[in-house]
Amino acid sequence: MTEDLTPAEAYAAALARNAERATALAPFREMYDFDLDPFQIEACKALEAGKGVLVAAPTGSGKTIVGEFAVHLALTQGRKCFYTTPIKALSNQKYADLVKRYGADRVGLLTGDNSVNGDAPIVVMTTEVLRNMLYAGSQALSGLGYVVMDEVHYLSDRFRGAVWEEVIIHLPESVTLVSLSATVSNAEEFGDWLDTVRGDTDVIVSESRPVPLWQHVLAGRRMYDLFEEETDHGGRGASRREVNPDLLRLARTENTRTYNPRDRRRGKMVREADRERERRQRSRIWTPGRPEVIDRLDAEGLLPAITFIFSRAGCEAAVQQCLYAGLRLNDDEARQRVREIVEERTASIPAEDLHVLGYYEWLEALERGIAAHHAGMLPTFKEVVEELFVRGLVKAVFATETLALGINMPARSVVLEKLVKWNGEQHADITPGEYTQLTGRAGRRGIDVEGHAVVLWQRGLDPGHLAGLAGTRTYPLRSSFKPSYNMAVNLVDQFGRHRSRELLETSFAQFQADRSVVGISRQVQKNEEGLEGYREGMTCHLGDFEEYALLRRDLKDRETELAKQGAAQRRAQAASSLEKLKPGDVIHVPTGKFAGLALVLDPGIPAGRTNGHRGFEHHDGPRPLVLTAERQVKRLASIDFPVPVEALERMRIPKSFNPRSPQSRRDLASALRSKAGHINPDRHRKNRSAAADDREIARLRTAIRAHPCHGCDEREDHARWAERYHRLQRDTRQLERRIEGRTNTIARTFDRIVALLTELDYLRGDEVTDNGKRLARLYGELDLLASECLRDRVWEGLTPPELAACVSALVYESRQADDAVAPKLPTGNAKAALGEMVRIWGRLDALEEEFKINQAEGVGQREPDLGFAWAAYQWASDKSLDEVLREAEMPAGDFVRWCKQVIDVLGQIAAAAPKENSTVAKNARKAVDSLLRGVVAYSSVG
């Protein structure tokens, strides 16, 4: 190829090669045994040029290469790099990867409950740890050159997303930010915001999957391709893909009404031949069982596979089903290797705890190459599953969607049992973004030629809907940023109220709100131009027509108001007259479909709220049941009586009368016509109009006649322009109110929080009080409640186990929103302290309502949850794991996670509690030691 170059071109190419060798990127590329993709090279070059980068690319595409280059640059330049992740498991994994490359002495780990070599030049940490360091002004920030924010799209998370924005806003300007995100549809918008708050930022978007993804539906014994001709391999090309017609035909056949023996066709029973044909068709279509799916994937060479089941219990049940089915995916050599690794990783767990944790059943499944993976598992067990899966010793994993959050567990195939999951409130369809995240695990770079996403057939499955999920590769990034009490005191302490307010207005949340206002602002501008034109059109040479038009509008509004009052009064009179009716009254229905003579059979239900067969029903007045002169029995409504009604005559209704009998109706209607057919109802005389005697209307009419514009020959033309002007002005004001509602929303929330904190003496203007300094050290959803408990000395005199029980209420949230059974609580001082915590929360809740701080918007203090208090108390009291888990009825993984969160908050309380005349700090440290034992202590790093 070089022979075809001219001397000038060859010289230019040589210069380019020499220039690249002089960069930091050249030695970095040599560390990998594969070539970097164009998007990775582009991002690395931007970083080396001193720019920040936002890299948005599909799961498994190698975004982390860019983060690792930031680490390489930091070491080359003698600076520090912090690598942040959203979850501890991902931090642990990244820590292990970087230690393998750079050595344990150059890499540290900081999570909520672990600190390993925190002064190293490379530190992996959770995002919350970095946020806390920024607020505390930690010395570790000295020399920081790069921050990598892995999975930055996590800022959409409504519970924790705000932390990402806090970090991005508060990082020193000298720090270069590397943001790694899943493919989002508004990456440019996010990049524009980063450009605004962080300076020059390049946005690099790649939608190419490194390994093509094929989409399938498994129905019965057959694996259908989702698309007829998948020429773009999961979204890389621009060609149009059509849904497989065989799959569409299958859906039409299966989703039609199934055979019912009582069905008749043309008056005869369905023929036996038809039934047989339907049985044959249905025998080919079923939802395969879990062992059957794994067996099928194994036969087709599609293992290892991850099957996503949106239920922990479902994952465990799937493993048991595979065991009962006799499924074995490992040979004897692999089984032996699995046992060696498992025994090595779990050597520190006492034998008595292994039994409680279901270790032997878990090991048997692992030896067969099968495992579950979910948040309820012990962290050590989960990490062993991850390691064995990556090594190819576990070939079938049944997992909840938490596995899709960045954990490095790529597979050849991904199976989705259903396209519906519980979102915490209801069963909802998974979104295109969730589908992309889950199926993104399929296809191992450098190992697989292609990846496979398999959706199991379910009755009612719509191939078109599935194709929409598979074809939509992106989802929008939406900020979940909201100010908190802790954030407010930390900001005011560092920057003062005014500067803090300005900082919050630079958040992505406000950036998005302001952008949404741009279109509305343009419309307002157009409207204002239109108003100017209308104003010219209504100009009158005799006087101020705008003033004249206002008088006419006031008159019209007053007449409309009086008309409404009159109508309401007539309706009230009519309803009152209906309430006086009795069975046997002969009335005249004035209007409606059933106007004319009628006999009241039942006066109807009185107005208001009544308990009906569908629960509470609402009625706007009595609804009499009547028999008309035309023999119809009907329930009338108040709309049939615009004027009051009176009984014209009385009739006796026979006891034998049956409204469902045509003969009964005919006889009674005949008697009705004979009795009252000759009576002419009195025509309802209209009352004198209220407008005739209204002084305001008289004044306005006089003013209109006296106005100079009243005598203008073009008065009505001007009036039409004035009416258009009025309508457009009203619309414009509505748009301006919408703009006002979206502008400075974050700052207004901050102002309300500051006002409440001032009321509670946490802030005095720009000064943070001692109470405020205590709050600044407490991070968490119930930060203000914890601070108030310290101020009111609620936890004084508690033993370490009792304090652990109380602090658990600040972090724990039951998986079920409303537990029917009241939780078991420790007795004595702990129970009294928990009760006092709930009372303090009630006081804060009332105060938040007064200051318009709305929990529904993600701001404010939720009610403390006492559901973990007994388990925390028991564990801190040195009870056995078996006893604690049995009474808590909680999976070991959940128990460990909640204990670690309690330990984290106890550490904060130990730092924030008074050092003099207080036992809280000392007992908090003792409580940490009491909790940090057994499974909680040996649940691996992080």
ZICORCOR-V885867 format. One record per backbone hydrogen bond with DSSP energy under -1.0 kcal/mol. NH is the residue of the N-H (numbers start at 1). CO is the residue of the C=O. Records with the same first field share a line. If there is no record, write none. Layout:
NH = CO ; CO
//
This chain:
4 = 1
5 = 2
10 = 6
11 = 7
12 = 8
13 = 9
14 = 10
15 = 11
16 = 12
17 = 13
18 = 14
19 = 15
20 = 16
21 = 17
22 = 18
23 = 20
28 = 24
29 = 25
30 = 26
31 = 28
32 = 29
41 = 37
42 = 38
43 = 39
44 = 40
45 = 41
46 = 42
47 = 43
48 = 44
49 = 45
50 = 47
51 = 46
52 = 200
53 = 177
54 = 202
55 = 179
56 = 204
57 = 181
61 = 58
65 = 62
66 = 63
68 = 64
69 = 65
70 = 66
71 = 67
72 = 68
73 = 69
74 = 70
75 = 71
76 = 72
77 = 73
79 = 74
80 = 143
81 = 121
82 = 146
83 = 123
84 = 148
85 = 125
91 = 87
92 = 88
93 = 89
94 = 90
95 = 91
96 = 92
97 = 93
98 = 94
99 = 95
100 = 96
101 = 97
102 = 98
103 = 99
106 = 103
108 = 122
109 = 116
110 = 124
111 = 114
116 = 109
120 = 117
122 = 106
123 = 81
124 = 108
125 = 83
126 = 110
127 = 85
130 = 126
131 = 127
132 = 128
133 = 129
134 = 130
135 = 131
136 = 132
138 = 133
141 = 138
142 = 139
144 = 141
145 = 80
146 = 80
147 = 176
148 = 82
149 = 178
150 = 84
152 = 180
154 = 151
155 = 152
156 = 153
157 = 154
161 = 157
163 = 160
165 = 161
166 = 162
167 = 163
168 = 164
169 = 165
170 = 166
171 = 167
175 = 172
176 = 145
178 = 147
179 = 53
180 = 149
181 = 55
185 = 475
190 = 186
191 = 187
192 = 188
193 = 189
194 = 190
195 = 191
196 = 192
197 = 193
198 = 194
202 = 52
204 = 54
206 = 56
214 = 451
216 = 453
217 = 224
218 = 455
219 = 222
220 = 286
222 = 219
224 = 217
226 = 215
228 = 242
231 = 229
233 = 230
236 = 232
244 = 226
248 = 244
249 = 245
250 = 246
251 = 247
252 = 248
253 = 249
254 = 250
255 = 251
263 = 260
265 = 268
268 = 265
275 = 271
276 = 272
277 = 273
278 = 274
279 = 275
280 = 276
281 = 277
282 = 278
283 = 279
284 = 281
285 = 282
293 = 289
294 = 290
295 = 291
296 = 292
297 = 293
298 = 294
299 = 295
300 = 296
301 = 298
302 = 297
305 = 395
306 = 413
307 = 397
308 = 415
309 = 399
311 = 309
315 = 311
316 = 312
317 = 313
318 = 314
319 = 315
320 = 316
321 = 317
322 = 318
323 = 319
324 = 320
325 = 321
326 = 323
327 = 322
329 = 368
335 = 331
336 = 332
337 = 333
338 = 334
339 = 335
340 = 336
341 = 337
342 = 338
343 = 339
344 = 340
345 = 341
346 = 342
349 = 346
354 = 350
355 = 351
356 = 352
357 = 353
358 = 355
359 = 354
362 = 358
363 = 359
364 = 360
365 = 361
366 = 362
367 = 363
368 = 364
369 = 366
370 = 365
371 = 396
373 = 398
377 = 374
382 = 378
383 = 379
384 = 380
385 = 381
386 = 382
387 = 383
388 = 384
389 = 385
390 = 386
391 = 387
392 = 389
393 = 388
394 = 388
395 = 369
396 = 369
397 = 305
398 = 371
399 = 307
400 = 373
403 = 400
404 = 401
405 = 402
406 = 404
409 = 407
411 = 441
412 = 304
413 = 304
414 = 452
415 = 306
416 = 454
417 = 308
421 = 428
423 = 426
428 = 421
430 = 419
435 = 431
436 = 432
437 = 433
438 = 434
439 = 435
440 = 436
441 = 438
442 = 439
443 = 411
447 = 444
448 = 444
451 = 212
452 = 412
453 = 214
454 = 414
455 = 216
456 = 416
457 = 218
461 = 458
466 = 462
467 = 463
468 = 464
469 = 465
470 = 466
471 = 467
472 = 468
480 = 155
488 = 484
489 = 485
490 = 486
491 = 487
492 = 488
493 = 489
494 = 490
495 = 491
496 = 492
500 = 496
501 = 497
502 = 498
503 = 499
504 = 500
505 = 501
506 = 503
507 = 504
511 = 507
512 = 508
513 = 509
514 = 510
515 = 511
516 = 512
521 = 517
522 = 518
523 = 519
524 = 520
525 = 521
526 = 522
527 = 523
528 = 524
529 = 525
530 = 526
531 = 527
532 = 528
533 = 529
534 = 530
535 = 531
536 = 532
537 = 533
538 = 534
539 = 536
545 = 543
548 = 544
549 = 545
550 = 546
551 = 547
552 = 548
553 = 549
554 = 550
555 = 551
556 = 552
557 = 553
558 = 554
559 = 555
560 = 556
561 = 557
562 = 558
563 = 559
564 = 560
565 = 561
566 = 562
567 = 563
568 = 564
569 = 565
570 = 566
571 = 567
572 = 568
573 = 569
574 = 570
575 = 571
576 = 572
577 = 573
578 = 574
579 = 575
581 = 578
584 = 600
585 = 582
586 = 649
587 = 598
589 = 596
591 = 640
595 = 592
596 = 589
598 = 587
599 = 627
600 = 585
601 = 625
602 = 625
608 = 619
610 = 617
612 = 610 ; 615
615 = 612
617 = 610
619 = 608
625 = 602
626 = 634
627 = 599
628 = 632
629 = 597
631 = 628
634 = 626
636 = 624
640 = 637
641 = 638
648 = 586
651 = 584
657 = 654
661 = 658
665 = 661
666 = 662
667 = 663
668 = 664
669 = 665
670 = 666
671 = 667
672 = 668
673 = 669
674 = 670
675 = 671
676 = 672
677 = 673
679 = 676
698 = 694
699 = 695
700 = 696
701 = 697
702 = 698
703 = 699
704 = 700
705 = 701
706 = 702
710 = 707
711 = 708
712 = 709
715 = 712
718 = 714
719 = 715
720 = 716
721 = 717
722 = 718
723 = 719
724 = 720
725 = 721
726 = 722
727 = 723
728 = 724
729 = 725
730 = 726
731 = 727
732 = 728
733 = 729
734 = 730
735 = 731
736 = 732
737 = 733
738 = 734
739 = 735
740 = 736
741 = 737
742 = 738
743 = 739
748 = 744
749 = 745
750 = 746
751 = 747
752 = 748
753 = 749
754 = 750
755 = 751
756 = 752
757 = 753
758 = 754
759 = 755
760 = 756
761 = 758
762 = 757
763 = 757
764 = 767
767 = 764
769 = 762
773 = 769
774 = 770
775 = 771
776 = 772
777 = 774
778 = 775
783 = 780
786 = 782
787 = 783
788 = 784
789 = 785
790 = 786
791 = 787
792 = 788
794 = 789
798 = 795
803 = 799
804 = 800
805 = 801
806 = 802
807 = 803
808 = 804
810 = 807
811 = 808
812 = 808
832 = 828
833 = 829
834 = 830
835 = 831
836 = 832
837 = 833
838 = 834
839 = 835
840 = 836
841 = 837
842 = 838
843 = 839
844 = 840
845 = 841
846 = 842
847 = 843
848 = 844
849 = 845
850 = 846
851 = 847
852 = 849
853 = 848
857 = 854
858 = 855
859 = 854
865 = 809
869 = 866
872 = 868
873 = 869
874 = 870
875 = 871
876 = 872
877 = 873
878 = 875
879 = 874
884 = 880
885 = 881
886 = 882
887 = 883
888 = 884
889 = 885
893 = 376
895 = 891
896 = 892
897 = 893
898 = 894
899 = 895
900 = 896
901 = 897
902 = 898
903 = 899
904 = 900
905 = 901
906 = 902
907 = 903
908 = 904
909 = 905
910 = 906
911 = 907
912 = 908
913 = 909
923 = 919
924 = 920
925 = 921
926 = 922
927 = 923
928 = 924
929 = 925
930 = 926
931 = 927
932 = 928
933 = 931
936 = 933
938 = 934
//
